[in-house]
């Protein structure tokens, strides 16, 4: 009984639930996505978020970034006959603070825990099957190369590399060219030696306000508290409004 109560309490508070249909992610997207938006799906994996976003508006433009070869191939296959495939831009690269080449730890061809970091804390019982070479690019560079003036939603799910992605978007963030950032927080931050406070400080510097999503809405973070640094799976957004 106590365990069920604790799980229910965690769910209500927006912790420890990865299902986007139940943890507030999809609820937020339904309230936010509007026709004609430009959305970046960073860490697109096999396209679940992209598929859902496309169902919420017309004339959307979605840029997907997935560096892992097997996941990227599955992503492209998924949208081969999709009625809105022409609205998706596929990129077999990851985003980071600079452009370059690195290796990715592969725990399974389509495993959601594949990461640039060894999962020593969040998945201590797992051992990478192999490492694969992946290409990285800075978001600011991508925006310049593609002549993209504005991003309405920057969704990031990169298993601990979130801070580096945001560092690579510093020019766009400073200029207010990104309306909203959505990202996951949890054990992957421990693996990467990253803190939620790092992201709070970076985004605050550029005039963004942080909110934690929960199933029925969002909670503003008016000042950072050490209690927030709990490494429990949760979803966050940051906006300039």
N, C-alpha and C positions, 0 to 999 in steps of 0.2 A: 504493500500500500504506500509506504513512504517513498519507494523508488518511483512509483507512478506519479505521485504528487510532485516529486522533484522534476521529473521529465516534463510534466504539464507546466510547471513554473518556468522552466528553462524555455519552453516553446513560447509561452506568452511574452517572455522578456526578449525573445529573438535570438536565443542561444542554442547551439548544438543541433540545428536542423538544416540539413543540406538541400532538402526538397524545395525548389523555388516556388512551387505552387502553395506551399504551406508556411514558408518562413518570411513572407513579405516581399520577396523579390518581384514576383509576377504582379502582385498587387500594385507595387510602385510603378512598374512598367506600364500597366494599364492606365494609370492616372497621369503618366508623363508623356508617353509617346504620342506624337501628333503627325499628321500628314506632312511629307516633305522633309522630315528630319534626316540628318546625317549621323549615323551611329557607328562607333568603332567597337568591335567585339574582339578584345585582346585576350588571347588564350581561348580561342573559339572552340577548341576541341573538335567534336563531331557536329557542332552546329545547333545544339538545343536552344540556346539563347537567341541566336540569329533567326531560327525558324519561328520562335514565339514573337520576336519583335516584328517580323514581317507580317504577322497576322493582325497587328494592331494599328496599322496605318497604310495610307496609299503613298505612292511615289517616294518611298523611303530609299536611302542609299546606305548600305551596310558594308563596312570594310572589315573583313575577317583576317585575323593574324593567328596562325598556328604553325609553330616551327617543327613539331614532331612529324616525321614523314608519314607514318601509318595513320595517325589521326588526321593529318591534312588530306591524305588520299580519301579517307572515309568522308570527310567534310565535303570535298568536291563531288564525290559520288552521290551524296545525299541530295544535292541541289541540281543534279544533272537534268532531271525532268520536272523540277519545281516550277510552279507557275510564275514565281517572282525571281527566278534565278538571275535575270538580267540586272536586278537591283543589288546584287552581291558582288563585291570585289574580293577575290581570294589572294592571300599573301602567305607563301610558305616561309615565313620569317617570324621571329619574335621581336618584341619591342624592348628597348633597354635605354640606358643613359647615353650610349654611343653605338656606332655601327661597328660590326666585327663578327668574328666566328668564335664559337665556344662549343662545349659538349653538354649534352643533356642526359640525365640519368633516366633510363627507361626501365620501369617496373613491369610493364606489359604493353603490348602494341597500342591498346586504346585505354590504358589505365589513366584515371583522372589524377593520380598522384605523381605522374611523370613530372620531373622538375629539373631546373638547373642546379638544385641543391640536393644533397643526400638527405633522405627523410629520417634522420637519426632520432628525432624527438617525436614527430607526429606519427610515424610508422616504424618504430624501432625493430619490429620483427621481420621487416621486409629488407631484401637485398636487391639492388639493381640487377637486372638481367644483362644489361650491357649499357654502353654509352654511345650516343650518336652525335655526330657533328651537326650543329644547327647555325643558322645565320641570324644575326640580330641587326636591328636598325633603330635609330632614335626617331621618336614620333615627330619631332620638329623637322627632321630631315625628310621624312615621308610626306608631311604636309607641304613642304617646299617643292619636292619633286613632283607631286601630283597636283599642285596648285589648288589645294583645298583651303578655303578661307575660314571655315568654322565647323566645329563639332558640337552637336547638341547633346550627345551622350557618349562618354568614354567609359565603357564597361571593361573592368580588368579582373581576370581570374588566372593568375600566373604562378600560383603555388610558391609564394615567397618573394617574387621578383617585383612586386608592386611598386616599391619605392624607386627602383631603378627606372621603371617605365615612366613614372611621374617626373623624375629628374630629366629624362629625355624629352619631356614636354614642357620644359620650363618657360621657353619663349611664348608658347601658345597659352599657357596658364597665366603668365604675367600680363599678356595682352587681352585676356578675357575672351579668347577664341574658343574656349571649352566651357559650355554652360553647366554641365553636370558630370561628376565622376562617380562611378559605382564600383566598389571593390569588396572582396572577401577578406576576412581576418580570421586567424586561427593558428593552429599548430605549425603551419608552414612558415610563419614569421619566426618562430623559434629555430627552425631548420636554417633559415637564412640569416639569423642574427639580427633580425629587424624588429622594431617596436611600432605599435600603433601610434605612439607619441611622435615618432619620426614623421609619419605621414600627416598627422595633425599639424605639426609645426610647419611642414613644407606647404601644405595647402592654405593654412592661415596666413602665411607670408604673402600669398597671392590673392587674399581677400575672399577665400572660400570658407563656408561654414559647414561643419561636420554634423551628420545625423546618423544614428543607428536605426536600421530598419527592424521592425518586428511585425508579427502577422497582421496587426490592425493599424499600422501607421508608422511614424518615425519619431525618434526622441532626439532633440537637439543637444549637442555637446557645447555648452556655453563656455566652459573652461575645462581643460584636461585634468582628469583625476587619475591617480595611480590605480584606483579600483578598476578602471577600464582595461588595464593591461593584464587581462586574465587568460589570453590565448584560447578562449573558447570560440568555436566557429560562429561567426556572425557576419552580417552584411551591412555595409555602410554606404552612404552617399555624401557627396560634398557639392554644394552649389554656391554661386555668388549672390544669390537672392536672400 
